[in-house]
């Protein structure tokens, strides 16, 4: 089921998904029928690089995590100058509705959704530190430190992902790779 998605991207994603399922036989037990909610294309004008952020339901994303690494490898192999990442489709409830519903969880609050979105976008890497800077001219900067044991994440890709996150979230996001 494709909702609000450009069919060009849907055909491309399903093509890569079939390649991954045939190439990696141990992933056949995973139900790779992703239900896309939205595909956001962000182009970085400096290097003519496209970043695709695919928004999927959270339950689907959790089931897809095992195949995500292989999907990203195959996608970047077939489509040069493109990065792809997956993100859960979350909603933010205003505080007054949280009080009306008497919801004790904070999973629908803005900071929690922001943290979860950042974790989803840089998935193979682990966040090891985070700093938030509040400036007097009402701007916020998130500085995130990540470490990655896989060769899939490098600093160049993190720079592009931080530009994409800055455009989506409205706040400046800086992501740095920490090597030990």
N, C-alpha and C positions, 0 to 999 in steps of 0.2 A: 504494500500500500504506500503510495507516494503522495504526500500532502505538501502543497506549496513548494514543490521541487521542480526545477528545470529538468526536462526529460533528457537533455544532453548529459547531465551529471548522473542521472539514474542509470542510463545505459552504460556509461563509463564505469560506474561503481559495481554494477552487477556483472560486467565483463571481467573486471579484476577479481571479484569474489569467486567466479567460476574457475578462473585460473588458479587461485589459491587453493580451492577445494581439490582440484585435480593434481596439483603439484605436491601438496602436503597431505598425504593420505590419512594421517592421524587426526586431522581436523574434520573428517567426514561426519563424526557423531554430533558436531555442533550444528545447530539449526541456524544457518547463516542468512535467513530471510529477514533482513533488517527492515524495520519500518521507519523510514526517514520522515522526520517532521519538517525539516528545513535544511537547505544547503546554502551557506553564505560564502560567496567568493570575495576574497579581498586581494587586490593586486597591489604589490609594492612597486611603485613607479621607478625606483632607482635601478633595480636589476631586472625588471619585467618578470617577476616571480609571482605566481598565483598561489594563494593559500586557500584551501577548501576546508571549511569547518562544517562538519556534518552533524546536525543536531538529531539525536535519536531519543526514544523514551529510555528512562533510567534502567528499567528491568532488562531491556534489550541490550543496553550498553554493558551491563554487568555480565551477561551471558556471552557477549562478543569479545571480552577482554583477552581471552586465550588466543584468539585468531587475529587480534588487532595488529600485533607486531608484524606478522607475516603479510597481512594486507597492506600495511604502510610500506613495507619493503618492495612488494610487487608494484604498487601504485607509483612509487617514485622511480622505479626502474622503467616503466612504460611511458610515463609522462614526465619528461624532463622539465626542470624549472617549475615544478609544482610540489607543494607540500600538502599533506592531508592530515587532518586530525578529527577526532570524534569528541562530542560533548553531549552531556545529558541535557534534555529539554526540561528546564525547571521554571517554576513560577515563583514570583516574589509576592507575598501577601503583605499589604500595608498593616501597620501596627494596630489600627483600630479594628480590622477584621480578625486579627489574631486574638484580640481581647473579647470580641463578640463570640467567637467560636470557642473561647476558653481553651485554646490550644497551648499546652505546656511545652511543646517542642519548638525549637528555634530553627528548624530545618528550612522554613520558608522565609526567614528573615534575609535582608540584603547581605550582611557580611557572610552568612553561611552559604548562600547561593554563589557569592563571589568566590569564596575559597573553593567550593566544589567545582566551579567552572574552570578555575585555574588548574586544579588537580587533574581534571579530565583532559584539558588541552595538552598538557605536558606529560601524558600518562606514563610512558616507559621510564621516565625519570622520577626520582623521589625528592620531595621538598624537604630540605634539611634546615632551612632558616627563612625567616620572613621579617621584614621591617616595613612599617607604614609611616610615611612622613606626611604631616599635615602642615600646610603653608598658610600664611596670613592672607593670601589672595584667593582663598577658598579652592585650592587645588590639592589633590591627594596623589602621592606617589607610592606605589607598592614595589618594594625591592625584594625579590625572591631568589634564594640560593638553592640550587638543585644539584644532585649528583646522579650520574647515570652509569650503570655497569655495562650497558649495551652500547654498541657503536652507532645505534640509530640516532642518537641525540648528539649534536655538536653545537658549539657556540653560535655558529652562523644561523642554524635553524632556530635556535632559541631567540636570536635577535628578531627574526621574521615573525615568530610566534608572539613575541612581546609587542611588536607593532600591531599585529592583528588583534590581540587582547585589548590594547589601548583604544583601538577604534570601536570595538564592541562594547567595552565596559564604560568608556568615557573618562576613565582615570588613566594616568600614566603608569605603565607596568614595565619594570626592568627585571629581566631574568638573567642570572649569571650561573655559569657552570662551574662547580667547585671540583677540582681534582685533588686527590690525596696521594 
